[in-house]
Amino acid sequence: MNCIKYIRNNTNEFIKEMKRRNIDSSKVDNLLEIDLEMREVINKLEFNQKEKNLLNKKINKFDKDSGEYKKIIIQGSKINELIIADNANVNQLKQKVDDLLANFPNVLDISVPNGKSENDNLIIKTEGMPRIFDFPILDHVQLGEKLELIDFNAARKISGSRFSILKNDLAKMQRALINMLLDHNKSYSYQEITHPILISRNAAYNTGQLPKFEDDLFITKDDRVLSPTSEIPLANIHSDETIDIKKLPIRYTSYAECFRAEAGAAGKDTKGIIRQHQFAKVELVSLTTQDQSNDELERMVEIPEKILEKLKLPYRRILLCSGDTGFSANKTYDIEVWIPSQNKYREISSCSKCGAFQARRLKTKYKDLKTKKTEFIHTLNGSSLAVGRLIVAIMENYQMPDCTIAIPNALQKYMDGQEFLKKE
């Protein structure tokens, strides 16, 4: 969440930043109007509280049976009614301010380029050359069905569309990839966590998924949320805490099944396992100080890149423009892997710096040893990696003329030395 004091004191700058996000200035004006009304009521409340205190001091000077005493009692009663009304009004207006604030995205980092869509993103670097095939290639769906490694029909009977069943060696590969990713992340000092999949609405609100993305979430009858990303539980571990600065940065990694309704993705990637309602992901979350966060983002984005290099998969790093950067992020790098059947790069990881945006809701702070001030923590998150998309990339880039799939050398030790995926 953005800081209302910052918006008050830097209104023109905030409006300019929101325009980069395609947010109309009238929404900022509306927020500030309600904020001003709230502060005026607070001033009235404080005045009446002072009047009440003066009456409390004054009343002790009079006898309880005197006319002055009774007069002060009547005055006090009227002021109490005003105080009760003002308190209720302040609480109502504060809730309105918070509700409006919750719908404003993060202020972008100065290094984020202006742009309207993914077409305006910047390619930072490209690694590896796409393989040139000397035979007709198949996509991952065709390969999976030919080798009887993916079963969409059975998944549809169980759960409906946009689910899949991985079988035999492909199920084993998913497990191997998860272990490989977690081991790799631990070598970068990330602590492995296993967390609940059912999370509270408050936890989802704290990291910015609510209220903005409610339509993309699966919500249970008891009003909890099926976690769409491990970012939420990992970041909430330290909610309502002031962390000892000597413990920073704190780094967590986790594998979890994630769930998204994908309400805004109708017609996109409905074939195969690229975009599903349930998917496996290994996540990275870092908590840092303000002066560490930029370096932490650069360090974080190298982690999924090194995995793709180990697996010898062509990829590129993209700096997202203002119109494509996510709601809670102030700077995001996407990693895109080469998908041969689509003849293009597709997102497989997203690493974001959120500054203090999430921490204001999380109420996660640290004490700066130099300034002696208590500051909000800076949060970062990244996928390392989306396991389903990694499986797609391996299947398609490593396919052979007979439809078998070579297993990358770096992954073979996690698969008992197995070299190929074959039909059993």
C-alpha positions in Angstrom: 0.0 0.0 0.0 1.2 3.5 -0.7 1.8 6.0 2.1 -1.1 8.5 2.4 1.3 11.1 3.9 3.5 10.8 0.8 0.5 11.3 -1.4 -0.6 14.4 0.5 2.8 16.0 0.4 3.8 15.0 -3.1 0.4 15.0 -4.9 1.6 16.1 -8.3 4.4 13.6 -8.3 2.1 10.8 -7.2 -0.4 11.7 -10.0 2.4 11.6 -12.5 3.5 8.2 -11.3 -0.1 6.9 -11.4 -0.4 8.1 -15.0 2.6 5.8 -15.8 0.3 3.1 -14.5 -2.7 4.3 -16.6 -4.5 5.5 -13.4 -6.7 8.6 -13.9 -5.9 11.6 -11.8 -9.5 11.9 -10.7 -9.1 8.8 -8.5 -6.2 10.5 -6.7 -8.4 13.7 -6.3 -11.2 11.6 -4.8 -8.8 9.9 -2.4 -7.5 13.2 -1.1 -11.0 14.8 -0.8 -12.0 12.0 1.6 -8.6 12.1 3.4 -9.1 15.9 3.9 -12.6 15.3 5.2 -11.3 12.7 7.6 -8.6 15.0 8.9 -11.1 17.8 9.5 -13.2 15.4 11.6 -10.1 14.4 13.5 -9.5 18.1 14.3 -13.0 18.4 15.6 -12.6 15.3 17.6 -9.3 16.5 19.2 -11.0 19.9 19.9 -13.9 18.3 21.7 -11.6 16.0 23.6 -9.7 19.0 24.9 -13.0 20.7 25.9 -13.9 17.6 27.8 -10.6 17.5 29.6 -11.1 21.2 30.6 -14.6 20.5 31.9 -13.2 17.5 33.9 -10.7 19.8 35.6 -13.3 22.6 36.1 -16.0 20.4 37.6 -13.8 19.5 40.7 -14.1 23.1 41.8 -17.8 23.0 42.4 -20.1 21.2 44.9 -22.2 18.4 43.4 -25.4 20.1 44.4 -24.5 23.5 42.8 -26.0 24.8 39.6 -22.5 25.2 38.0 -21.8 21.5 38.6 -25.1 20.5 37.0 -24.4 22.9 34.1 -21.0 21.3 33.5 -22.5 17.8 33.6 -25.0 18.8 30.8 -22.1 20.4 28.8 -20.0 17.2 29.3 -22.9 15.0 28.1 -23.3 17.0 24.9 -19.5 16.9 24.2 -19.5 13.1 24.9 -22.2 12.7 22.2 -20.1 14.8 19.8 -17.0 12.7 20.6 -18.9 9.4 20.0 -20.2 10.7 16.7 -16.8 12.0 15.6 -15.1 8.7 16.5 -17.6 6.8 14.4 -17.2 9.3 11.5 -13.4 9.1 11.7 -13.5 5.3 11.6 -15.9 5.3 8.7 -13.8 7.8 6.7 -10.5 6.0 7.6 -12.0 2.8 6.2 -12.9 4.6 3.0 -9.4 6.0 2.7 -7.9 2.6 3.2 -10.3 1.0 0.7 -9.3 3.6 -1.9 -5.6 3.3 -1.1 -5.8 -0.5 -1.5 -6.6 -0.1 -5.2 -3.6 2.1 -6.1 -0.6 0.2 -7.5 2.9 0.7 -6.3 4.9 3.7 -7.3 7.4 2.5 -9.9 11.2 2.6 -9.6 12.9 5.3 -11.6 14.6 2.8 -13.8 11.3 1.3 -15.1 10.7 2.5 -18.7 7.4 4.0 -19.8 5.1 1.8 -21.9 1.5 0.6 -22.3 1.9 -3.2 -22.8 4.4 -6.1 -23.0 5.3 -4.8 -26.5 7.2 -1.9 -24.7 9.2 -4.1 -22.4 13.0 -4.0 -22.7 15.2 -7.0 -23.6 18.1 -6.8 -21.1 20.0 -9.9 -22.3 19.6 -13.1 -24.3 21.5 -16.4 -23.4 21.7 -19.5 -25.6 20.8 -20.2 -29.2 17.5 -21.9 -30.1 18.0 -25.4 -31.4 17.7 -25.9 -35.2 15.7 -29.1 -35.7 16.3 -31.3 -38.8 12.9 -33.1 -38.3 9.3 -32.0 -37.9 8.8 -31.0 -34.2 5.9 -31.7 -32.0 4.5 -29.6 -29.2 4.5 -30.8 -25.6 0.8 -31.9 -25.8 1.5 -34.2 -28.8 4.7 -35.5 -27.2 3.0 -36.1 -23.9 0.1 -38.0 -25.4 2.3 -40.1 -27.8 4.6 -41.2 -24.9 1.5 -41.6 -22.6 3.1 -39.1 -20.1 0.2 -36.6 -19.9 -3.5 -37.5 -19.5 -5.9 -34.6 -20.0 -9.0 -36.7 -20.4 -8.6 -38.3 -17.0 -7.9 -34.9 -15.4 -11.0 -33.5 -17.0 -13.2 -36.3 -15.5 -11.7 -35.6 -12.1 -11.6 -31.8 -12.0 -12.8 -30.3 -15.3 -10.9 -28.3 -17.9 -7.4 -26.8 -17.5 -6.1 -29.6 -15.2 -3.7 -32.4 -16.2 -2.3 -35.6 -14.9 1.4 -36.3 -15.3 2.3 -40.0 -15.5 5.3 -42.3 -15.2 8.6 -40.6 -16.1 7.1 -37.2 -16.5 5.7 -37.3 -12.9 9.2 -38.4 -11.8 10.7 -35.5 -13.8 8.5 -33.0 -12.0 9.6 -34.3 -8.6 13.2 -34.2 -9.8 13.0 -30.6 -11.0 11.4 -29.5 -7.7 14.3 -31.1 -5.8 16.9 -29.6 -8.2 15.4 -26.1 -7.8 15.2 -26.2 -4.0 18.8 -27.5 -3.7 19.9 -24.7 -6.1 18.1 -22.0 -4.1 19.5 -23.3 -0.8 23.0 -22.8 -2.3 22.1 -19.1 -2.5 21.2 -19.0 1.3 17.5 -19.4 0.9 15.8 -21.3 3.8 13.4 -24.0 2.7 9.8 -23.7 4.0 6.7 -25.9 3.8 3.6 -23.7 4.4 -0.2 -24.0 4.5 -2.0 -23.9 1.1 -5.2 -22.5 2.7 -4.6 -18.9 3.6 -6.7 -16.1 5.2 -8.1 -13.2 3.3 -6.0 -10.9 5.5 -2.8 -12.7 4.4 -3.8 -12.2 0.7 -4.7 -8.6 1.4 -1.3 -8.0 3.0 0.7 -8.8 -0.1 -1.7 -7.1 -2.6 -3.7 -10.0 -4.1 -6.8 -8.6 -2.4 -8.9 -6.7 -3.3 -7.3 -6.2 -6.7 -7.3 -9.8 -7.9 -10.2 -11.4 -6.1 -11.7 -12.8 -9.4 -8.5 -14.8 -10.0 -8.6 -16.5 -6.6 -10.4 -19.7 -5.4 -12.2 -18.8 -2.2 -13.5 -21.5 0.2 -16.8 -21.6 2.0 -15.2 -20.5 5.2 -13.8 -17.4 3.3 -10.2 -18.6 3.1 -8.1 -18.6 -0.1 -6.3 -21.4 -2.0 -2.9 -19.9 -2.3 -2.1 -18.6 -5.8 1.6 -18.2 -5.0 4.0 -19.0 -2.1 4.8 -15.3 -2.0 1.8 -14.8 0.2 2.5 -17.2 3.1 6.3 -16.6 2.9 5.9 -12.8 3.2 3.3 -13.2 6.0 5.7 -15.2 8.2 6.9 -11.9 9.7 3.7 -9.8 9.6 3.3 -7.6 12.7 7.0 -7.9 13.6 9.9 -5.6 14.0 12.9 -7.6 12.7 16.4 -7.2 14.1 18.4 -5.6 11.3 21.3 -8.0 12.0 19.1 -10.8 10.7 18.5 -9.2 7.3 18.3 -10.1 4.6 15.9 -13.0 5.4 15.5 -15.3 2.4 12.9 -18.1 2.0 12.2 -20.7 -0.7 9.3 -23.0 -1.0 7.7 -25.5 -3.4 3.9 -25.5 -3.4 0.9 -26.3 -5.6 -0.6 -23.0 -6.6 -4.2 -22.3 -7.6 -5.6 -19.5 -9.9 -9.0 -19.1 -11.5 -7.3 -17.2 -14.4 -10.6 -15.2 -14.8 -8.9 -12.7 -17.1 -7.2 -15.2 -19.3 -10.1 -16.6 -21.3 -8.8 -18.1 -24.6 -5.1 -17.9 -23.6 -3.0 -21.0 -23.6 -6.0 -23.3 -22.9 -4.2 -26.2 -24.6 -1.6 -28.0 -22.6 0.0 -27.3 -19.3 1.3 -23.7 -19.8 -1.7 -22.0 -18.1 -3.7 -24.2 -15.7 -5.9 -23.7 -12.6 -3.4 -25.8 -10.5 0.4 -25.7 -11.1 3.6 -26.4 -9.3 6.0 -23.5 -8.5 9.1 -23.0 -6.5 9.2 -19.5 -5.0 11.8 -17.1 -3.7 11.0 -14.4 -1.1 13.5 -11.9 0.4 13.1 -9.4 3.2 15.7 -6.6 3.2 16.5 -3.1 4.2 15.9 -0.2 1.8 19.5 0.1 0.8 19.8 -3.6 0.1 16.7 -4.1 -2.1 18.2 -3.1 -5.5 21.2 -5.4 -5.1 18.9 -8.2 -3.8 16.8 -8.0 -6.9 19.8 -8.3 -9.2 21.0 -11.3 -7.0 17.5 -12.9 -7.1 17.1 -12.8 -10.9 20.3 -14.6 -11.4 19.0 -17.7 -9.6 16.4 -18.9 -12.2 18.8 -17.8 -14.9 21.5 -20.1 -13.6 19.1 -23.1 -13.5 18.2 -22.5 -17.2 21.9 -22.3 -18.0 22.5 -25.6 -16.2 19.6 -27.2 -18.2 21.0 -25.5 -21.4 17.7 -23.9 -22.2 17.8 -20.6 -24.3 16.3 -17.7 -22.4 16.2 -13.9 -22.2 15.8 -11.4 -19.4 13.1 -8.7 -19.8 12.7 -5.4 -17.9 8.9 -4.8 -17.7 7.6 -1.4 -18.7 5.3 0.8 -16.6 2.1 -0.6 -18.2 3.1 -4.3 -17.7 4.6 -4.2 -14.2 2.5 -6.0 -11.6 0.3 -4.2 -9.0 2.5 -4.7 -6.0 5.9 -4.4 -7.7 7.9 -1.3 -8.4 10.4 -3.1 -10.7 10.1 -6.5 -12.3 12.4 -8.7 -14.5 10.7 -11.5 -16.4 12.7 -14.5 -17.5 11.4 -16.0 -20.8 12.4 -19.4 -22.1 12.4 -20.5 -25.7 9.4 -22.7 -26.7 10.1 -24.3 -30.1 6.6 -25.2 -31.1 5.5 -21.5 -30.6 8.7 -20.2 -32.1 9.0 -17.6 -29.4 10.1 -16.9 -25.8 7.5 -17.4 -23.0 7.6 -16.2 -19.4 8.9 -18.8 -17.0 9.9 -16.6 -14.0 9.1 -13.2 -12.7 11.3 -11.5 -10.1 9.9 -8.3 -8.5 11.0 -5.7 -6.0 8.1 -4.3 -4.0 9.8 -1.7 -1.8 7.8 -1.0 1.3 4.5 -1.4 -0.5 3.6 -4.8 1.0 5.3 -4.1 4.3 2.8 -1.3 5.1 0.0 -3.8 5.1 2.2 -6.6 6.6 3.3 -4.1 9.4 6.8 -5.6 9.1 9.5 -3.2 10.2 13.2 -2.9 11.2 15.1 -0.4 13.2 17.8 1.5 11.2 21.0 1.5 13.3 22.2 4.8 11.7 19.1 6.9 11.9 17.6 5.1 14.9 14.3 5.2 13.1 11.9 2.3 12.6 11.4 1.7 8.9 9.2 -0.6 6.8 11.0 -3.7 5.4 11.5 -4.0 1.7 10.1 -7.2 0.2 11.0 -9.1 -3.0 9.6 -12.2 -4.7 10.5 -14.4 -7.6 9.5 -17.7 -9.2 12.3 -20.2 -9.4 10.7 -21.6 -11.5 7.2 -22.3 -12.8 7.7 -26.1 -12.9 5.0 -26.9 -15.5 6.5 -24.4 -18.0 10.0 -25.8 -17.3 8.7 -29.2 -18.2 7.2 -27.9 -21.4 10.6 -26.2 -22.3 12.5 -29.4 -21.6 10.1 -31.6 -23.6 10.1 -29.4 -26.6 13.8 -28.4 -26.7 15.1 -31.9 -26.0 12.7 -33.9 -28.2 14.3 -36.5 -30.5 13.1 -37.8 -34.0 11.6 -40.9 -32.5 9.6 -38.7 -30.0 11.6 -39.7 -27.0 12.9 -36.8 -24.9 16.5 -36.5 -23.8 16.9 -35.6 -20.1 19.4 -32.7 -19.6 22.7 -33.8 -18.1 22.3 -31.6 -15.0 18.9 -33.2 -14.2 19.9 -36.8 -14.7 21.4 -37.2 -11.2 18.0 -36.3 -9.8 16.4 -39.0 -11.9 18.7 -41.9 -10.9 20.9 -41.5 -14.0 18.0 -41.8 -16.4 18.8 -40.3 -19.9 15.5 -40.4 -21.8 11.8 -40.1 -21.3 10.2 -42.9 -23.1 6.8 -44.6 -23.5 6.5 -47.4 -20.9 
